[in-house]
Amino acid sequence: MRRMLHSFAAAGALALLAGCAADKPKPTALEAYEPKLSARQAWDARIGRIGFALVPAVKDGVFFVASGDGEVKALQADSGAVLWSARAGGGISAGVGSDGRHTSVVTRDNEVVTFDAGRELWRKRVPSSVVTPPLVAGERVFVTAVDRSVHAFDAIDGRRLWVLQRPGDPLTLAQGSVLAAYRNTLLVGQGPRLAGVDPLRGTVSWEVPIATPRGSNEVERLADLVGPAVRLGERVCMRAFQSAVGCADAERGAVLWSRNVAGANAVAGDAERVFGADASDRITAWRATTGDVMWSNERMLYRGLSGGVAVGNSVVFGDSQGFVHFLNASTGELQLRLPTDGKPVVGTPVLAGNTLLVTTQGGGLFAFRAN
């Protein structure tokens, strides 16, 4: 019954989003601008079609990527050279996690599959579907499912170490949540709350609300945290689905600030600012310490913006037409626009050293680098 409820919830949330998308105005036309930044495409590669919000894993100058049809690859960030490739033996639902040695994905059959340099080590099934990429850290593989259960496995042999299962709402979001490491604490999204979990025992050390759900029904009150989160020292910042953007102190387990704002994709951040696009693709920069608005850009409304990433003094977003937009992090002014393959940019771009990787729905992998 629980699995049925979660399946119904996921379908309902996706239907709601599809209906909203159908009612959206046409994307704002691209504005003319004078480039104020110089960058180029360093390399490109292909992987199978990506049917989920892929956020590539990055470790020691290597990008780890996965496609919806089960392909997994490790690519050298500076050149795009394929270091290894593997097959998961089924369609992938939840992206990829890696510590550089062990790389894990989750299939649509709820199997956690872990590789060592492309060689399959083990696979173990979890009882509920998974849409959040696994986290591989401390020789453990952590998986959080749509029923908000958290599973810990030994990275070497797949032994199940512990399971954290807490009472929760029957309605959950079919979108990647927060699952990250902070020192000796596992950070886990539990609906609109961020929990600090002991990674050795699976016990909750602290929990704080990033959003306060409001609405007349369960769909309107859906406010699950959206990953990936952004870590800025002891500060961890994230979005709560269609509800808020906020930051927490992961050392003390305390909310620093939260601002009511709609939106569905992950935020970006640097030492001074947190960036995010709202439901209409208005981009806002909040002061990282207080949450005060620093600037807002409304020149890319309804362009279907991806999650963002901070790169130097820029913040970067992809859009549904495959363009990559570089904005000045201090002012929000457009600095540069680069094309990909015309397919929607999915998930969130990631950075390895000075190489930015952007992925598109059709399986395009595009690496950019400043001149």
C-alpha positions as CSV (number, residue, x, y, z in Angstrom):
1,M,0.0,0.0,0.0
2,R,2.8,2.4,0.8
3,R,4.5,1.8,-2.6
4,M,1.1,2.4,-4.2
5,L,0.6,5.7,-2.4
6,H,4.1,6.8,-3.4
7,S,3.5,5.8,-7.0
8,F,0.2,7.7,-7.0
9,A,1.9,10.7,-5.4
10,A,4.7,10.8,-7.9
11,A,2.3,10.5,-10.8
12,G,0.1,13.2,-9.4
13,A,3.0,15.6,-8.9
14,L,4.2,15.0,-12.4
15,A,0.8,15.5,-13.8
16,L,0.5,18.8,-11.9
17,L,3.8,20.0,-13.3
18,A,2.8,19.0,-16.8
19,G,-0.4,20.9,-16.5
20,C,1.5,24.0,-15.3
21,A,4.0,23.7,-18.1
22,A,1.2,23.5,-20.7
23,D,-0.2,26.8,-19.3
24,K,3.1,28.7,-19.4
25,P,3.6,31.7,-21.7
26,K,6.1,31.4,-24.5
27,P,9.8,31.7,-23.6
28,T,11.2,35.2,-23.6
29,A,13.2,35.9,-26.7
30,L,16.9,35.9,-26.3
31,E,18.2,39.5,-25.8
32,A,21.0,41.0,-27.8
33,Y,24.1,41.6,-25.7
34,E,27.8,42.4,-25.8
35,P,29.9,39.5,-24.5
36,K,31.9,40.4,-21.4
37,L,33.4,36.9,-20.9
38,S,35.4,34.7,-23.1
39,A,34.9,30.9,-23.0
40,R,34.9,28.1,-25.5
41,Q,33.7,24.5,-25.9
42,A,36.6,22.3,-24.8
43,W,35.1,19.0,-25.9
44,D,31.8,17.2,-26.3
45,A,30.7,13.5,-26.0
46,R,27.6,11.5,-26.0
47,I,25.8,9.1,-23.7
48,G,22.3,7.5,-24.1
49,R,19.2,9.6,-23.7
50,I,18.8,11.1,-20.2
51,G,15.4,10.7,-18.8
52,F,16.0,12.3,-15.4
53,A,17.6,15.4,-13.9
54,L,21.2,14.2,-14.2
55,V,23.8,15.8,-12.0
56,P,27.2,14.3,-12.9
57,A,29.4,13.3,-10.0
58,V,32.8,14.9,-9.8
59,K,35.9,13.6,-8.1
60,D,39.6,14.2,-8.7
61,G,39.2,15.7,-12.1
62,V,36.8,13.1,-13.4
63,F,33.2,13.4,-14.4
64,F,30.9,10.4,-13.7
65,V,27.7,10.3,-15.9
66,A,24.8,7.9,-16.5
67,S,22.0,7.7,-19.0
68,G,18.4,6.5,-18.7
69,D,19.1,3.3,-20.6
70,G,21.7,2.1,-18.2
71,E,25.0,3.4,-19.5
72,V,27.6,4.6,-17.0
73,K,30.8,6.4,-17.9
74,A,33.8,8.1,-16.3
75,L,35.3,10.9,-18.4
76,Q,38.6,12.8,-17.9
77,A,37.4,16.4,-17.2
78,D,40.2,18.2,-19.0
79,S,40.0,16.1,-22.2
80,G,36.8,14.2,-22.3
81,A,38.7,10.9,-22.7
82,V,36.6,7.9,-21.6
83,L,38.4,6.2,-18.6
84,W,35.8,3.4,-18.4
85,S,32.3,2.5,-19.3
86,A,29.8,0.0,-17.9
87,R,26.2,-1.1,-18.1
88,A,23.8,-1.2,-15.1
89,G,21.7,-4.0,-16.6
90,G,18.5,-1.9,-16.7
91,G,17.2,1.6,-17.0
92,I,18.6,4.1,-14.5
93,S,16.3,6.2,-12.4
94,A,18.5,8.1,-10.1
95,G,21.8,9.4,-11.6
96,V,25.2,8.6,-10.3
97,G,27.4,9.0,-7.2
98,S,31.1,8.3,-6.9
99,D,34.0,8.7,-4.5
100,G,36.5,8.3,-7.4
101,R,36.9,4.5,-6.9
102,H,33.3,3.2,-6.2
103,T,30.5,4.5,-8.5
104,S,26.9,3.7,-7.8
105,V,23.6,4.1,-9.7
106,V,20.0,2.9,-9.0
107,T,17.9,1.2,-11.6
108,R,14.2,1.5,-12.3
109,D,13.9,-2.0,-10.7
110,N,15.1,-0.4,-7.4
111,E,18.5,-2.1,-7.6
112,V,21.6,-0.3,-6.3
113,V,24.5,-1.2,-8.6
114,T,28.1,-0.4,-7.6
115,F,31.1,-0.5,-9.9
116,D,34.9,-0.3,-9.3
117,A,36.6,1.2,-12.3
118,G,33.7,-0.1,-14.5
119,R,33.7,-3.6,-13.0
120,E,30.4,-4.5,-11.3
121,L,31.0,-5.3,-7.6
122,W,27.5,-5.9,-6.3
123,R,23.8,-5.1,-6.7
124,K,21.2,-4.9,-3.9
125,R,17.5,-4.1,-4.1
126,V,15.7,-1.5,-2.0
127,P,12.0,-1.7,-1.4
128,S,10.9,1.6,-2.8
129,S,11.8,3.6,-6.0
130,V,14.7,6.0,-6.0
131,V,15.1,9.3,-7.8
132,T,17.9,10.9,-5.7
133,P,21.5,10.1,-6.9
134,P,23.4,7.8,-4.4
135,L,26.1,9.3,-2.2
136,V,29.3,7.4,-2.0
137,A,31.5,8.5,0.9
138,G,33.6,6.9,3.6
139,E,33.5,3.4,1.9
140,R,29.7,3.5,2.2
141,V,26.9,3.9,-0.4
142,F,24.0,5.9,0.9
143,V,20.6,5.8,-0.9
144,T,17.4,7.7,-0.1
145,A,14.1,6.5,-1.6
146,V,10.9,8.3,-2.5
147,D,9.3,7.0,0.7
148,R,12.1,9.0,2.5
149,S,13.8,5.9,3.8
150,V,17.6,6.0,3.9
151,H,19.8,2.9,3.3
152,A,23.5,2.5,4.0
153,F,25.6,-0.2,2.3
154,D,29.2,-1.2,2.5
155,A,30.8,0.0,-0.7
156,I,33.1,-3.0,-1.1
157,D,30.7,-5.9,-0.6
158,G,27.2,-4.4,-0.6
159,R,26.4,-5.4,3.0
160,R,23.3,-3.5,4.3
161,L,24.6,-1.6,7.3
162,W,21.4,0.2,8.4
163,V,18.1,1.6,7.3
164,L,16.5,4.7,8.6
165,Q,12.7,4.7,8.2
166,R,10.6,7.4,9.7
167,P,6.8,8.1,9.6
168,G,6.1,10.5,6.8
169,D,3.4,12.0,4.5
170,P,1.9,9.7,1.9
171,L,2.6,12.3,-0.8
172,T,6.3,12.7,-1.9
173,L,8.1,14.4,-4.7
174,A,9.4,12.4,-7.7
175,Q,12.5,14.6,-7.9
176,G,16.0,14.3,-6.5
177,S,16.3,15.4,-2.8
178,V,19.2,16.4,-0.7
179,L,21.8,13.7,0.1
180,A,25.2,15.1,1.0
181,A,28.1,14.8,3.4
182,Y,29.2,17.4,5.9
183,R,32.2,16.4,7.9
184,N,31.0,13.4,10.0
185,T,27.3,14.1,9.3
186,L,25.0,12.8,6.6
187,L,22.7,15.5,5.4
188,V,19.3,14.1,4.2
189,G,16.2,15.7,2.9
190,Q,13.1,14.5,4.9
191,G,10.2,16.3,3.2
192,P,10.6,20.0,3.9
193,R,13.1,19.3,6.7
194,L,16.9,18.8,6.6
195,A,18.1,16.1,8.9
196,G,21.6,15.5,10.2
197,V,22.2,11.7,10.4
198,D,25.0,9.7,12.0
199,P,26.5,7.8,9.0
200,L,27.7,5.0,11.2
201,R,24.5,4.2,13.1
202,G,21.7,5.8,11.0
203,T,20.4,7.8,13.9
204,V,19.1,11.4,13.6
205,S,21.2,13.9,15.3
206,W,19.2,17.0,14.5
207,E,16.5,18.2,12.1
208,V,15.4,21.7,10.9
209,P,12.6,22.9,8.7
210,I,13.6,24.8,5.6
211,A,10.0,25.5,4.6
212,T,6.6,25.5,6.2
213,P,4.2,23.8,3.9
214,R,1.0,25.7,3.1
215,G,-2.1,24.9,1.1
216,S,-5.6,23.4,1.1
217,N,-4.5,19.9,0.0
218,E,-1.6,17.6,0.0
219,V,-0.4,18.6,-3.5
220,E,-0.3,22.3,-2.6
221,R,1.5,21.4,0.7
222,L,4.2,19.4,-1.1
223,A,7.5,21.1,-0.2
224,D,10.2,18.4,-0.3
225,L,13.8,19.6,-0.4
226,V,15.3,19.6,-3.9
227,G,19.0,18.6,-4.4
228,P,21.8,19.0,-4.9
229,A,22.4,21.4,-1.9
230,V,25.1,24.0,-2.0
231,R,27.7,23.9,0.8
232,L,29.4,27.1,1.6
233,G,31.7,26.3,4.6
234,E,29.4,25.4,7.5
235,R,26.4,26.8,5.6
236,V,24.3,24.5,3.5
237,C,21.7,26.1,1.2
238,M,18.9,24.5,-0.8
239,R,15.4,24.8,-2.3
240,A,12.1,23.5,-0.9
241,F,9.9,22.6,-3.9
242,Q,7.6,25.5,-4.8
243,S,7.9,26.9,-1.3
244,A,11.2,28.4,-0.2
245,V,14.9,28.9,-0.5
246,G,17.0,28.8,2.7
247,C,20.3,28.0,4.4
248,A,21.1,26.0,7.5
249,D,24.1,25.8,9.7
250,A,25.2,22.2,9.4
251,E,27.6,22.4,12.4
252,R,24.9,23.5,14.9
253,G,21.8,22.1,13.1
254,A,20.0,25.4,12.9
255,V,18.1,27.4,10.2
256,L,20.0,30.6,9.3
257,W,17.3,32.0,7.0
258,S,14.4,31.0,4.7
259,R,12.6,33.0,2.1
260,N,9.2,32.1,0.6
261,V,9.7,31.7,-3.2
262,A,8.3,29.3,-5.7
263,G,10.6,27.2,-7.8
264,A,11.5,23.6,-8.7
265,N,15.2,23.4,-9.4
266,A,18.4,23.4,-7.4
267,V,20.1,26.6,-6.3
268,A,23.7,27.7,-6.8
269,G,25.9,29.6,-4.5
270,D,29.3,31.2,-3.8
271,A,30.8,32.7,-0.6
272,E,28.6,35.8,-0.8
273,R,25.4,34.8,-2.6
274,V,22.8,32.1,-3.2
275,F,21.2,32.0,-6.7
276,G,18.1,30.4,-8.0
277,A,15.4,30.6,-10.7
278,D,11.7,30.7,-9.6
279,A,8.7,29.1,-11.2
280,S,8.6,31.8,-13.9
281,D,12.4,31.7,-14.4
282,R,13.1,34.9,-12.7
283,I,16.7,34.6,-11.4
284,T,17.4,36.0,-7.9
285,A,20.5,36.4,-5.9
286,W,20.1,36.4,-2.1
287,R,22.8,37.4,0.4
288,A,24.2,34.2,1.7
289,T,24.4,35.4,5.3
290,T,21.0,37.0,5.7
291,G,18.8,36.0,2.7
292,D,18.3,39.6,1.6
293,V,17.7,40.1,-2.1
294,M,20.8,41.5,-3.9
295,W,19.6,41.5,-7.5
296,S,16.9,40.0,-9.8
297,N,17.0,39.2,-13.5
298,E,13.7,38.9,-15.4
299,R,15.1,38.7,-18.9
300,M,14.9,34.9,-19.3
301,L,11.3,34.3,-18.1
302,Y,9.7,31.0,-19.1
303,R,12.9,29.7,-20.8
304,G,12.8,26.5,-18.7
305,L,16.0,27.1,-16.7
306,S,18.0,24.3,-15.2
307,G,19.6,24.3,-11.8
308,G,22.6,26.7,-11.5
309,V,26.2,26.6,-10.7
310,A,28.6,29.4,-9.6
311,V,31.8,29.6,-11.7
312,G,34.3,32.3,-10.6
313,N,32.4,35.6,-10.7
314,S,29.6,34.1,-12.8
315,V,26.5,32.0,-12.2
316,V,25.5,29.6,-15.0
317,F,22.1,28.3,-16.0
318,G,21.0,26.1,-19.0
319,D,17.6,26.4,-20.7
320,S,15.1,24.3,-22.5
321,Q,16.5,25.3,-26.0
322,G,20.0,24.1,-25.1
323,F,21.6,27.5,-24.4
324,V,24.0,28.1,-21.6
325,H,23.8,31.5,-19.9
326,F,26.6,33.1,-17.9
327,L,25.5,35.9,-15.6
328,N,27.6,38.3,-13.6
329,A,27.3,37.0,-10.0
330,S,27.5,40.5,-8.6
331,T,25.0,42.3,-10.8
332,G,23.0,39.6,-12.8
333,E,24.0,41.1,-16.1
334,L,24.3,38.6,-19.0
335,Q,28.0,38.0,-19.8
336,L,28.0,35.2,-22.3
337,R,25.6,32.8,-24.1
338,L,26.8,29.5,-25.6
339,P,24.9,26.8,-27.6
340,T,24.8,23.1,-27.1
341,D,22.7,20.7,-29.3
342,G,19.4,22.5,-29.0
343,K,17.9,19.9,-26.6
344,P,16.9,21.0,-23.0
345,V,19.7,21.3,-20.5
346,V,18.9,18.8,-17.7
347,G,19.7,18.7,-14.0
348,T,22.5,21.0,-12.9
349,P,25.8,21.9,-14.6
350,V,28.9,20.8,-12.6
351,L,32.4,22.1,-12.4
352,A,35.7,20.2,-12.2
353,G,38.7,22.5,-11.9
354,N,38.1,25.0,-14.7
355,T,36.0,22.7,-16.8
356,L,32.2,23.2,-16.8
357,L,30.1,20.2,-17.9
358,V,26.5,20.7,-19.2
359,T,24.3,17.7,-20.0
360,T,21.3,17.8,-22.3
361,Q,18.2,15.6,-22.5
362,G,19.3,13.9,-25.7
363,G,22.5,12.6,-24.1
364,G,24.8,15.4,-25.1
365,L,27.8,16.2,-22.8
366,F,29.3,19.6,-23.4
367,A,32.4,20.8,-21.6
368,F,33.2,24.6,-21.6
369,R,36.3,26.4,-20.4
370,A,37.2,30.0,-20.0
371,N,39.9,31.3,-22.4
